[in-house]
Amino acid sequence: MQFELMVVRAFGAYAKGDVVSDAETIAAILAGENAGHVVRIAVMREG
């Protein structure tokens, strides 16, 4: 199962409700000081 991030508190260029789906950006956010500003959301993809 894959996941994306949903912003729950605005930071940088991201507003509350934005969804981050780029794998490199997700890794950078989770490894940095803004990890507490997002939640993981499961993504069901076909294929």
Order of alpha helices (4+ residues) and beta strands (2+ residues): beta-beta-alpha-beta
